Amino acid sequence: MWFDVVNSAAGARLTFTSGAARPRVSSSSSSRSYAQQHAWSPYRQGPKPAGPHIAASVHVRGRRVIICASLAGVADSPTGTDSGSSSSSGSGSSSELLSQRVKGNQQLVTGQLSNGLRYVLLPNRTPPQRFEAHLEVHAGSVDEREHEQGVAHLVEHVTFLGSKRRESLLGTGARANAYTDFHHTVFHVHAPLTNCITGTPMLPQVLEALAEIAFVPQFLPMRLEKERKAVLAEAQMMNTIEYRIDCQLLTHLHAENNLGCRFPIGKTEQVKAWEHAIVQHFWAKWYFPGNVTLYIVGDLDRPNEEVIGLIEASFGRFPAGNLADHGADVATAVLERLTANGSSSSSNGAASNGSSSNGNGTAALAAAVDSLPAQLVPAAAAAAAAGAAEPGAYVASADGSWARNIIINGDDATVLGPGVMAVTPDGRKLRHPVRPPVVHRHGCGPLMPSEPPAPPVSIFRHPLLQHFMLTVFCKLPVVTLSSMGDLKYSFMVRLLLSAFQFRINQRYVRADPPFIGIELDISDSGREGCSVSMLTITAQPVHWQETVQAAVEEMRRLQRFGLTPSELERYILAIMRDSAQLSEQANSIPSINSLDFVMESLALGHTVMSHGEAHEAMMAVAADIWRRSTADKHLLISI
C-alpha cells in the first residue's frame, strides 16, 4: 500500500489505494492551498479518478492518528482519459497538446527605445520596497582579439569605479557591483525605493548612475592605472587549483571556439602592457545603446508607463552607435575594402570553403576586415558574402577553425570572428548576439571533412590534486522552450537525471563504494550558448577503474532499459510536488532570483513563463507522459 498525506489548516483528506489504483490528493476544505488544488496525480486527466479508491479523513489526536474511510467509486476509464476516448484519439490529443505554444508571463514587459536600447520590466514584491536594476552590455571576453585578452574586464572596472554618480549611491541603502563573463558585462544595483538620506525616489538616481557608467565614462590615466592593479590582484587571487581545473574543462569542452581560450580574467602580461587607447577603443566599439539591455525587477511604486518614461529620460539622449563614431577614415576604409575585395581571392590565405567556386567572396571579406583597426563590416555585405547560409551555419577557414563566419540565430547580423562588429548599410551598428558569438562542435550529427571521429582523451596533472576525476562531455544545441513539446523534453531529462542519481546512491553507497561521487548533469548554459551533458566521476586514484565501471554500468542500464513503472511514478510525483511548491511560493521569490531567471531564459531564447503558468503546463505534460507510457506499455524514456 502506498499513500501520501497533504496537510491543511482544516485537516486533510486522503485517498489511497492498493494494487492497480494510485493515490489522489483531495481536500475537505475550500481554503486549501494552491499546491493541494493543483496537485498532480497520474489519473487526474479525466473527470473521474481511475480504479476503485477509498476516500478517507485523517485526524490527529495527540499521538494517535484516526482514519475514517469509505468506498468512493469506480472510474469508467482504466487509463484515466475521458469516457469514450480511444487510444487513437488519445494520440491525437497528445500531438495537439505538444504542438501548443507555452504561455509567456503576462507581467513581463519588454520594449526598445529609438536608439536601440532594450528594456525588460517585471513587478515583484519580494523583498518589499526594494528593486533590482541590471544593465547588460552584450560584449565580453569572447569578443576580445588576440592582443586584447582581459580588456573587457578592465573596461568594466574603469567604467564602474570611475563613475561619480555610482559613488553617490553610497550610503543611500543601495548596493552596486559589476561582473564580466564570456558574452556580457553586467552592472547591477540593488536599491530601496526611497533614498534614506534625501527621501527622494531612488529609481531615477539609479538609472542615471547606470547611464553614466555605460555611456559617459571617464578614462582618466590615474583611474586606468589604479584598476589595472586591481585586475592583476584579482587574477592572482583567482589562481587556485579549482580555477585551473575549471579552465582545463572549458579548454577541452570548447576547443573549437573562443570559449576555450578567452577567459574573462585575461592574460596578466597583456593587462600590464595595454595603453590607454586600446582600453578606450574596446569601450567605443561595444558600449552603445543598441548593444545594451536594461532589466528592472522589483517592488516598483509606479505604473510601467512611468518607469519606461524614466528609462527614456536617462538613456534616450544617447545616440545610436554608428560606424562614423570610430572616425571617417575607418568608415571609408571599410567601404573601400569591401568594394575592392568583396569578390576577389584572399590575401592572407584564409580558405573560402567553396567560396571561390560560387563567387561569394567570403575569404576576401574576412581578409579585408581582419586588417581594420575597428574591425567593422557592413551587415548587408557580410550577409551577401556568406551566401544563403541557414541560421547557425558557418564557413571554416583553411586551418580548420570553426569560427570563421557565423550567422546568428534570430538576427540579421553576420559575425566574422572575434572583434568584428556588424553595421547596417547606413552605418548604424547592430546589436551583438545575446549568446556568445561562437560556433560549437556538437556531439552529434555528421562529421566535417577530415574531422576525427572523436576528440582525444586529455589528461591534466597537478601536484595539488589528491583525487582522480573523470569528466565526459557532450555538447548539443539548446532546445529553446517555446512549446509544450519542448517542455516535455525538459521534463523527461529531469526524470532521467533523478533516476540515475537515485540508482547510484542506492546501489553503491550502502556497500562502501569505491568512489567519492558520480554525477550526471544535463543543462542549458546561457553563458556558453549550448546544452552540456556531463558525467563526472570522482574517486581515490587507486579505485579509478572500479569507479568508472560503476558509472558505465548504470549509464548503460538506464540507456538500455529506461525507467521502471515505479520509478516513473515516483519521480513524476516528486517533480510535480516541487513544481506545485514553487508555484505556491511564487510571490515570495526574491527579485534577484527572478531577474537571473529572466536573463538566463532570454539568453537561451526561452519563453519566459510565470511559475503558475509553468506549473499548469507541467501538469499537462506529466499527464501526457504517464498516459502514453501506460497505454503503450513502454516505459523507456527516450530523448
C-alpha positions as CSV (number, residue, x, y, z in Angstrom):
1,M,0.0,0.0,0.0
2,W,1.4,3.4,-1.0
3,F,0.0,6.8,0.0
4,D,0.9,10.4,0.5
5,V,-0.5,12.9,3.0
6,V,-1.0,16.6,2.4
7,N,-1.8,18.7,5.5
8,S,-4.1,21.7,5.6
9,A,-5.4,24.0,8.2
10,A,-8.8,22.3,8.3
11,G,-7.4,18.8,8.3
12,A,-6.7,16.6,5.3
13,R,-8.5,14.2,3.2
14,L,-6.5,11.4,1.7
15,T,-7.3,8.8,-1.0
16,F,-5.1,5.8,-1.1
17,T,-5.3,2.6,-3.0
18,S,-3.7,-0.8,-3.0
19,G,-2.8,-2.7,-6.2
20,A,-3.6,-1.0,-9.5
21,A,-5.1,2.2,-8.2
22,R,-3.0,5.2,-7.5
23,P,-3.1,7.9,-4.8
24,R,-5.1,11.0,-5.4
25,V,-5.0,14.0,-3.1
26,S,-8.2,15.8,-2.2
27,S,-9.3,18.3,0.5
28,S,-12.4,18.7,2.6
29,S,-11.8,22.5,3.0
30,S,-12.4,25.2,0.4
31,S,-9.4,27.1,1.9
32,R,-6.9,24.5,0.7
33,S,-3.6,25.7,-0.7
34,Y,-2.7,26.2,-4.3
35,A,-0.4,23.1,-4.2
36,Q,-3.3,21.0,-2.9
37,Q,-5.8,22.3,-5.5
38,H,-3.2,21.7,-8.3
39,A,-1.6,18.5,-7.0
40,W,-0.8,16.2,-10.0
41,S,-1.6,12.6,-10.0
42,P,-1.3,10.1,-12.8
43,Y,-5.1,9.7,-13.0
44,R,-6.2,13.3,-12.8
45,Q,-6.7,13.8,-16.5
46,G,-10.3,12.7,-16.7
47,P,-13.3,13.9,-14.7
48,K,-13.3,10.8,-12.5
49,P,-10.4,9.0,-10.8
50,A,-9.4,5.6,-12.2
51,G,-9.8,2.4,-10.4
52,P,-11.6,1.6,-7.1
53,H,-10.4,4.0,-4.4
54,I,-11.1,4.9,-0.8
55,A,-12.0,8.4,0.5
56,A,-10.6,8.9,4.0
57,S,-10.4,11.7,6.5
58,V,-7.4,11.9,8.8
59,H,-7.4,13.4,12.2
60,V,-4.5,13.7,14.7
61,R,-5.4,13.4,18.4
62,G,-2.2,13.8,20.3
63,R,0.0,10.9,19.4
64,R,-2.8,9.0,17.7
65,V,-3.9,9.1,14.0
66,I,-7.6,8.4,13.3
67,I,-8.5,7.4,9.8
68,C,-12.2,7.2,8.7
69,A,-12.6,5.6,5.3
70,S,-15.4,4.7,2.9
71,L,-15.7,3.3,-0.6
72,A,-15.9,6.2,-3.1
73,G,-16.4,4.7,-6.5
74,V,-15.0,3.1,-9.6
75,A,-13.7,5.0,-12.6
76,D,-15.1,4.4,-16.1
77,S,-11.8,4.5,-17.9
78,P,-8.9,2.4,-17.0
79,T,-6.4,4.9,-18.5
80,G,-7.8,8.0,-16.8
81,T,-8.9,9.6,-20.1
82,D,-12.4,10.9,-20.7
83,S,-15.2,8.4,-21.2
84,G,-15.5,7.3,-24.8
85,S,-11.9,8.2,-25.7
86,S,-9.8,5.7,-27.6
87,S,-6.1,5.2,-27.9
88,S,-6.0,6.8,-31.3
89,S,-7.9,9.9,-30.1
90,G,-5.5,10.0,-27.1
91,S,-2.6,10.0,-29.5
92,G,-4.1,12.8,-31.5
93,S,-4.8,14.9,-28.4
94,S,-1.2,14.3,-27.3
95,S,0.1,15.6,-30.6
96,E,-2.2,18.6,-30.4
97,L,-1.1,19.3,-26.8
98,L,2.6,19.1,-27.6
99,S,2.3,21.5,-30.6
100,Q,0.8,24.2,-28.4
101,R,2.9,27.2,-27.5
102,V,3.5,27.8,-23.9
103,K,2.1,31.0,-22.3
104,G,4.5,33.8,-21.6
105,N,4.5,35.7,-18.4
106,Q,1.8,38.4,-18.8
107,Q,3.5,40.7,-16.3
108,L,6.8,40.8,-18.2
109,V,7.1,44.0,-20.2
110,T,9.7,44.3,-23.0
111,G,10.5,47.2,-25.3
112,Q,13.1,49.2,-27.1
113,L,14.0,52.9,-27.3
114,S,14.5,54.7,-30.6
115,N,18.3,54.5,-30.1
116,G,18.1,50.7,-29.9
117,L,18.4,50.2,-26.1
118,R,16.2,47.3,-25.0
119,Y,14.4,47.1,-21.6
120,V,12.7,44.4,-19.6
121,L,10.4,45.1,-16.6
122,L,8.9,42.7,-14.2
123,P,7.0,43.6,-11.0
124,N,8.0,41.6,-7.9
125,R,7.2,42.5,-4.3
126,T,9.9,40.4,-2.5
127,P,11.7,42.0,-0.8
128,P,9.2,44.8,-0.3
129,Q,10.2,48.4,-1.0
130,R,13.3,47.4,-3.0
131,F,14.2,46.7,-6.6
132,E,16.9,45.4,-8.9
133,A,18.3,47.2,-11.9
134,H,20.8,45.4,-14.1
135,L,22.4,46.9,-17.2
136,E,23.7,44.2,-19.5
137,V,26.2,45.1,-22.2
138,H,26.4,42.3,-24.8
139,A,30.1,42.1,-25.0
140,G,32.6,40.0,-23.1
141,S,35.8,38.1,-23.3
142,V,34.9,36.1,-26.4
143,D,34.8,39.4,-28.3
144,E,38.4,40.2,-27.5
145,R,41.1,39.8,-30.2
146,E,44.4,38.0,-29.6
147,H,46.1,41.1,-28.1
148,E,43.0,42.1,-26.0
149,Q,42.7,39.2,-23.6
150,G,41.2,40.7,-20.4
151,V,40.4,44.1,-21.8
152,A,36.6,43.6,-21.3
153,H,37.2,43.0,-17.6
154,L,39.4,46.1,-17.3
155,V,36.8,48.2,-19.1
156,E,34.2,47.1,-16.6
157,H,36.5,48.2,-13.7
158,V,37.3,51.6,-15.2
159,T,33.7,52.5,-16.2
160,F,32.1,51.3,-13.0
161,L,34.5,52.5,-10.4
162,G,35.2,55.8,-12.2
163,S,31.6,56.9,-12.1
164,K,30.7,59.8,-9.8
165,R,27.0,59.0,-9.9
166,R,27.8,55.5,-8.9
167,E,29.7,56.9,-5.9
168,S,26.6,59.0,-5.0
169,L,24.7,55.7,-4.3
170,L,26.9,55.0,-1.3
171,G,25.0,55.5,2.0
172,T,21.6,55.5,0.4
173,G,20.8,51.9,1.2
174,A,21.8,50.7,-2.3
175,R,24.4,48.1,-3.2
176,A,26.1,48.2,-6.6
177,N,28.6,45.9,-8.3
178,A,29.6,44.6,-11.7
179,Y,31.0,41.5,-13.4
180,T,32.3,40.3,-16.8
181,D,31.7,37.0,-18.4
182,F,32.2,35.3,-21.8
183,H,29.4,37.1,-23.6
184,H,28.3,40.0,-21.5
185,T,29.3,42.7,-18.9
186,V,26.7,43.5,-16.3
187,F,26.4,46.5,-13.9
188,H,23.8,45.9,-11.2
189,V,22.2,47.9,-8.4
190,H,20.1,46.6,-5.5
191,A,18.3,49.6,-4.1
192,P,15.4,50.8,-1.9
193,L,12.5,52.7,-3.4
194,T,13.5,55.8,-1.4
195,N,16.8,57.3,-0.7
196,C,17.3,57.0,3.0
197,I,19.3,60.3,3.1
198,T,17.3,62.6,0.9
199,G,13.9,60.9,1.0
200,T,13.7,61.1,-2.8
201,P,12.8,58.2,-5.1
202,M,15.9,56.0,-5.9
203,L,14.9,54.7,-9.3
204,P,15.8,57.9,-11.3
205,Q,19.1,58.2,-9.4
206,V,20.0,54.5,-10.1
207,L,19.1,54.9,-13.8
208,E,21.3,58.0,-14.1
209,A,24.2,56.2,-12.5
210,L,23.9,53.2,-14.8
211,A,23.7,55.5,-17.8
212,E,26.9,57.3,-16.8
213,I,28.7,54.1,-16.1
214,A,27.9,52.7,-19.6
215,F,27.9,55.8,-21.8
216,V,29.8,58.6,-20.1
217,P,32.8,57.0,-18.5
218,Q,36.0,58.9,-17.6
219,F,39.0,57.1,-18.9
220,L,41.5,59.1,-16.8
221,P,45.0,57.8,-16.8
222,M,45.1,57.7,-13.0
223,R,41.9,55.6,-12.8
224,L,43.2,53.2,-15.5
225,E,46.4,52.5,-13.6
226,K,44.5,52.0,-10.4
227,E,42.1,49.5,-11.9
228,R,44.9,47.8,-13.8
229,K,46.5,47.0,-10.4
230,A,43.1,45.8,-9.1
231,V,42.6,43.4,-12.0
232,L,46.1,42.0,-11.6
233,A,45.5,41.4,-7.9
234,E,42.2,39.7,-8.7
235,A,43.9,37.4,-11.2
236,Q,46.4,36.4,-8.6
237,M,43.7,35.7,-6.1
238,M,41.7,33.6,-8.5
239,N,44.7,31.4,-9.5
240,T,43.6,28.4,-7.3
241,I,43.7,24.8,-8.2
242,E,39.9,24.8,-8.5
243,Y,40.1,27.6,-11.0
244,R,42.8,25.8,-13.0
245,I,40.6,22.7,-13.2
246,D,37.6,24.8,-14.4
247,C,39.8,26.3,-17.1
248,Q,41.1,22.9,-18.2
249,L,37.5,21.7,-18.5
250,L,36.4,24.7,-20.5
251,T,39.5,24.5,-22.7
252,H,38.7,20.9,-23.8
253,L,35.0,21.4,-23.9
254,H,35.3,24.4,-26.2
255,A,38.5,23.7,-28.0
256,E,36.9,24.8,-31.3
257,N,36.0,28.3,-30.3
258,N,37.0,31.3,-28.1
259,L,35.2,30.0,-25.0
260,G,38.1,27.7,-24.5
261,C,40.8,30.3,-24.6
262,R,39.3,33.7,-23.8
263,F,38.7,33.6,-20.1
264,P,37.3,36.9,-18.6
265,I,40.3,37.4,-16.3
266,G,42.5,37.6,-19.3
267,K,46.3,37.4,-19.5
268,T,48.3,39.3,-17.0
269,E,51.2,40.1,-19.3
270,Q,48.8,41.8,-21.7
271,V,46.9,43.7,-18.9
272,K,50.3,45.1,-17.7
273,A,51.2,46.4,-21.2
274,W,48.0,48.0,-22.6
275,E,48.0,51.6,-23.5
276,H,45.0,53.9,-22.8
277,A,43.9,53.8,-26.5
278,I,43.3,50.0,-26.5
279,V,41.1,50.1,-23.5
280,Q,39.0,53.0,-24.7
281,H,38.8,51.5,-28.2
282,F,37.1,48.4,-26.8
283,W,34.6,50.5,-24.9
284,A,33.9,52.7,-28.0
285,K,33.3,49.6,-30.1
286,W,30.8,47.7,-27.9
287,Y,29.2,50.2,-25.5
288,F,26.4,51.8,-27.5
289,P,22.6,51.8,-26.7
290,G,21.7,49.2,-29.3
291,N,24.1,46.7,-27.7
292,V,22.6,47.1,-24.2
293,T,19.6,45.6,-22.3
294,L,18.3,47.1,-19.1
295,Y,16.4,44.9,-16.6
296,I,14.3,46.3,-13.7
297,V,12.7,43.8,-11.4
298,G,11.2,44.6,-8.0
299,D,8.5,46.4,-5.9
300,L,8.1,49.3,-8.2
301,D,5.9,52.1,-6.8
302,R,4.7,53.4,-10.2
303,P,3.0,52.2,-13.3
304,N,5.1,50.6,-16.1
305,E,4.5,53.6,-18.3
306,E,6.2,55.9,-15.8
307,V,9.1,53.5,-15.5
308,I,9.5,53.5,-19.2
309,G,9.4,57.3,-19.2
310,L,12.3,57.4,-16.7
311,I,14.3,55.0,-18.9
312,E,13.7,57.2,-21.9
313,A,14.8,60.3,-19.9
314,S,18.0,58.6,-18.7
315,F,19.1,56.6,-21.7
316,G,17.2,58.1,-24.7
317,R,19.5,61.1,-25.1
318,F,22.4,58.9,-26.2
319,P,22.7,58.4,-29.9
320,A,22.6,55.0,-31.5
321,G,26.1,53.6,-32.3
322,N,27.4,54.4,-35.7
323,L,30.3,53.5,-37.8
324,A,31.2,57.2,-38.1
325,D,31.8,57.2,-34.3
326,H,35.1,55.4,-35.0
327,G,36.3,58.0,-37.4
328,A,35.7,58.9,-41.0
329,D,38.9,57.2,-42.1
330,V,37.7,53.9,-40.6
331,A,34.3,54.1,-42.2
332,T,35.8,54.9,-45.6
333,A,38.4,52.1,-45.2
334,V,35.6,49.5,-44.6
335,L,33.6,50.5,-47.6
336,E,36.6,50.8,-49.9
337,R,38.0,47.4,-48.9
338,L,34.6,45.7,-49.3
339,T,34.2,47.3,-52.7
340,A,37.7,46.3,-53.8
341,N,37.9,42.9,-52.3
342,G,34.4,41.7,-51.9
343,S,34.7,39.1,-54.8
344,S,38.4,38.7,-55.0
345,S,40.6,36.0,-53.6
346,S,42.0,36.1,-50.1
347,S,45.3,37.8,-49.5
348,N,46.0,36.1,-46.1
349,G,45.4,32.5,-47.1
350,A,42.0,32.1,-45.4
351,A,40.1,29.4,-47.1
352,S,36.7,30.1,-48.5
353,N,35.2,26.6,-48.1
354,G,33.9,26.7,-51.6
355,S,33.5,30.5,-51.8
356,S,35.9,30.7,-54.8
357,S,33.6,28.4,-56.8
358,N,30.4,30.2,-56.1
359,G,31.8,33.7,-56.0
360,N,30.5,34.7,-52.6
361,G,33.9,36.2,-51.6
362,T,33.7,35.1,-48.0
363,A,37.5,34.7,-47.7
364,A,38.2,38.1,-49.2
365,L,35.8,39.7,-46.9
366,A,37.4,38.1,-43.9
367,A,40.8,39.2,-45.1
368,A,39.6,42.7,-45.5
369,V,38.1,43.1,-42.1
370,D,41.0,41.4,-40.3
371,S,43.3,44.3,-41.1
372,L,40.9,47.0,-40.0
373,P,41.7,48.6,-36.6
374,A,38.0,48.9,-35.7
375,Q,37.0,45.5,-37.1
376,L,33.8,46.7,-38.6
377,V,31.9,45.4,-41.6
378,P,28.5,46.3,-43.1
379,A,26.0,43.6,-42.4
380,A,24.5,43.7,-45.8
381,A,27.8,43.0,-47.5
382,A,28.7,40.3,-44.9
383,A,25.4,38.5,-45.4
384,A,25.9,38.6,-49.2
385,A,29.4,37.2,-48.7
386,A,28.2,34.4,-46.5
387,G,25.7,33.4,-49.2
388,A,22.4,31.7,-48.4
389,A,23.5,30.2,-45.2
390,E,20.9,28.9,-42.7
391,P,20.8,30.2,-39.1
392,G,23.7,28.6,-37.2
393,A,25.8,27.9,-40.4
394,Y,29.4,28.8,-40.7
395,V,32.3,28.8,-43.1
396,A,35.5,27.1,-41.9
397,S,38.9,28.6,-42.6
398,A,42.0,26.8,-44.0
399,D,43.4,26.0,-40.7
400,G,40.3,24.1,-39.7
401,S,39.0,26.6,-37.2
402,W,35.2,26.6,-36.7
403,A,34.7,30.3,-36.1
404,R,35.2,32.0,-39.5
405,N,31.7,33.1,-40.3
406,I,28.6,32.8,-38.2
407,I,25.0,33.5,-39.0
408,I,23.3,34.5,-35.7
409,N,20.0,32.8,-35.0
410,G,17.1,35.2,-35.0
411,D,19.3,38.2,-36.0
412,D,20.2,39.6,-39.4
413,A,23.8,40.0,-38.5
414,T,26.8,38.0,-39.6
415,V,29.8,37.8,-37.3
416,L,33.3,37.2,-38.9
417,G,35.4,36.0,-36.0
418,P,36.2,37.7,-32.7
419,G,36.2,41.5,-32.5
420,V,34.0,42.1,-35.6
421,M,31.1,44.4,-35.3
422,A,28.3,44.4,-37.9
423,V,26.6,47.6,-39.1
424,T,23.6,48.4,-41.3
425,P,24.2,49.8,-44.8
426,D,23.7,53.3,-43.5
427,G,26.4,52.8,-40.9
428,R,24.4,52.1,-37.8
429,K,26.0,49.5,-35.5
430,L,23.9,46.4,-34.8
431,R,23.3,44.7,-31.5
432,H,25.6,41.8,-30.7
433,P,24.1,38.4,-30.1
434,V,22.9,37.6,-26.6
435,R,24.6,34.2,-26.7
436,P,28.4,34.0,-27.2
437,P,29.1,34.6,-31.0
438,V,30.9,31.3,-31.5
439,V,30.3,28.1,-33.4
440,H,30.1,24.9,-31.4
441,R,31.1,21.4,-32.5
442,H,28.2,19.4,-31.2
443,G,28.4,15.8,-30.0
444,C,26.1,14.5,-32.7
445,G,25.4,14.9,-36.4
446,P,27.6,14.4,-39.5
447,L,31.4,14.9,-39.3
448,M,33.1,17.6,-41.2
449,P,35.6,16.6,-43.9
450,S,38.8,15.2,-42.4
451,E,37.3,15.6,-38.9
452,P,38.4,12.8,-36.5
453,P,35.5,10.7,-35.2
454,A,36.2,11.5,-31.6
455,P,38.5,14.0,-29.8
456,P,41.5,12.6,-28.0
457,V,41.5,12.0,-24.3
458,S,43.0,14.9,-22.4
459,I,44.9,14.5,-19.1
460,F,45.6,17.2,-16.6
461,R,48.1,16.5,-13.8
462,H,49.0,18.7,-10.9
463,P,50.7,18.0,-7.5
464,L,47.9,19.7,-5.6
465,L,45.3,17.3,-7.0
466,Q,44.5,14.5,-4.5
467,H,41.6,12.7,-6.3
468,F,41.1,11.1,-9.6
469,M,38.4,12.8,-11.7
470,L,37.0,11.7,-15.0
471,T,34.7,14.1,-16.9
472,V,32.9,13.1,-20.1
473,F,31.3,15.9,-22.1
474,C,28.7,16.1,-24.9
475,K,27.5,19.4,-26.4
476,L,24.2,19.8,-28.1
477,P,22.2,22.7,-29.4
478,V,19.9,24.3,-26.9
479,V,16.3,23.2,-27.2
480,T,14.5,26.6,-26.9
481,L,11.5,26.3,-24.7
482,S,8.6,27.7,-26.6
483,S,6.1,24.8,-27.0
484,M,4.6,22.1,-24.8
485,G,6.8,19.6,-26.7
486,D,9.9,21.5,-25.6
487,L,8.6,21.4,-22.0
488,K,8.0,17.6,-22.3
489,Y,11.6,17.1,-23.4
490,S,12.9,19.1,-20.4
491,F,10.6,17.1,-18.1
492,M,12.0,13.8,-19.4
493,V,15.5,15.0,-18.9
494,R,14.8,15.7,-15.2
495,L,13.2,12.2,-14.9
496,L,16.4,10.5,-16.2
497,L,18.7,12.6,-14.0
498,S,16.6,11.8,-10.9
499,A,16.6,8.1,-11.7
500,F,20.3,7.9,-12.4
501,Q,21.3,9.7,-9.2
502,F,19.0,7.6,-7.1
503,R,20.3,4.4,-8.5
504,I,23.9,5.4,-7.9
505,N,23.1,6.3,-4.3
506,Q,21.1,3.2,-3.6
507,R,23.2,0.6,-5.3
508,Y,26.7,1.7,-4.2
509,V,26.5,4.0,-1.1
510,R,25.4,1.2,1.3
511,A,28.1,-1.1,0.0
512,D,31.2,1.0,1.0
513,P,31.5,2.3,-2.6
514,P,35.0,2.8,-4.2
515,F,34.1,6.3,-5.4
516,I,33.6,9.7,-3.8
517,G,31.0,10.8,-6.3
518,I,29.3,10.0,-9.6
519,E,27.1,12.8,-11.0
520,L,25.2,13.1,-14.3
521,D,24.1,16.6,-15.3
522,I,22.3,17.9,-18.5
523,S,21.8,21.6,-18.5
524,D,21.5,24.6,-20.8
525,S,24.1,27.2,-20.4
526,G,23.4,30.8,-21.3
527,R,27.0,31.9,-20.7
528,E,28.2,29.2,-23.2
529,G,25.3,29.1,-25.6
530,C,24.9,25.4,-25.7
531,S,23.5,22.4,-23.8
532,V,26.1,20.4,-22.0
533,S,25.7,16.8,-20.9
534,M,28.3,16.0,-18.3
535,L,29.2,12.8,-16.4
536,T,31.6,13.5,-13.6
537,I,33.3,10.7,-11.6
538,T,35.5,11.3,-8.6
539,A,37.4,8.7,-6.7
540,Q,40.7,7.9,-4.9
541,P,43.3,7.2,-7.6
542,V,43.6,3.6,-6.5
543,H,39.9,3.0,-7.2
544,W,39.6,4.7,-10.5
545,Q,38.8,1.6,-12.5
546,E,36.0,0.3,-10.2
547,T,34.5,3.8,-10.2
548,V,34.4,4.1,-14.0
549,Q,32.9,0.7,-14.2
550,A,30.2,1.5,-11.8
551,A,29.2,4.7,-13.7
552,V,29.3,2.9,-17.1
553,E,27.1,0.1,-15.8
554,E,24.4,2.5,-14.6
555,M,24.6,4.6,-17.7
556,R,24.1,1.5,-19.9
557,R,21.3,0.1,-17.8
558,L,19.5,3.4,-18.0
559,Q,20.0,3.7,-21.7
560,R,19.0,0.2,-22.5
561,F,16.1,-0.4,-20.2
562,G,14.8,3.0,-19.3
563,L,12.8,3.6,-16.1
564,T,10.7,1.1,-14.2
565,P,7.0,1.8,-13.7
566,S,7.6,2.6,-10.0
567,E,10.5,5.0,-10.8
568,L,8.4,6.7,-13.5
569,E,5.6,7.3,-11.0
570,R,7.9,8.3,-8.1
571,Y,9.8,10.9,-10.0
572,I,6.9,12.4,-11.8
573,L,5.2,12.9,-8.5
574,A,8.3,14.3,-6.9
575,I,8.9,16.8,-9.8
576,M,5.2,17.8,-9.7
577,R,5.4,18.4,-5.9
578,D,8.4,20.6,-6.4
579,S,6.6,22.5,-9.2
580,A,3.5,23.0,-7.1
581,Q,5.5,24.3,-4.2
582,L,7.4,26.7,-6.4
583,S,4.1,27.9,-7.9
584,E,2.6,28.4,-4.5
585,Q,5.7,30.3,-3.3
586,A,6.0,32.4,-6.5
587,N,5.1,35.7,-4.6
588,S,7.9,35.1,-2.1
589,I,10.8,34.6,-4.6
590,P,13.4,37.4,-4.3
591,S,13.7,39.8,-7.1
592,I,17.3,39.0,-7.7
593,N,16.4,35.3,-8.4
594,S,13.5,36.3,-10.7
595,L,15.9,38.6,-12.6
596,D,18.5,36.0,-13.0
597,F,15.8,33.6,-14.3
598,V,14.6,36.1,-16.8
599,M,18.1,37.0,-18.1
600,E,19.1,33.3,-18.5
601,S,15.8,32.5,-20.2
602,L,16.1,35.3,-22.7
603,A,19.8,34.5,-23.4
604,L,18.7,30.9,-24.3
605,G,15.7,32.0,-26.4
606,H,13.2,30.5,-24.0
607,T,9.7,31.8,-23.5
608,V,9.6,33.4,-20.0
609,M,6.8,31.8,-18.1
610,S,5.3,32.7,-14.7
611,H,5.6,30.0,-12.1
612,G,1.8,29.4,-12.0
613,E,1.6,29.1,-15.8
614,A,4.7,26.8,-15.8
615,H,3.1,24.5,-13.2
616,E,-0.2,24.3,-15.2
617,A,1.8,23.4,-18.3
618,M,3.9,20.8,-16.3
619,M,0.7,19.1,-15.1
620,A,-0.5,18.6,-18.7
621,V,2.9,17.4,-19.8
622,A,3.2,15.0,-16.8
623,A,-0.2,13.6,-17.6
624,D,0.8,13.0,-21.3
625,I,4.0,11.2,-20.3
626,W,2.1,9.0,-17.9
627,R,-0.8,8.3,-20.2
628,R,1.4,7.4,-23.2
629,S,3.8,5.2,-21.0
630,T,1.0,3.2,-19.5
631,A,-1.1,2.9,-22.7
632,D,1.9,1.7,-24.8
633,K,3.3,-0.4,-22.0
634,H,6.6,1.2,-22.9
635,L,8.4,2.8,-20.0
636,L,11.7,3.5,-21.7
637,I,12.1,7.3,-21.6
638,S,14.0,8.2,-24.8
639,I,15.2,11.8,-25.5
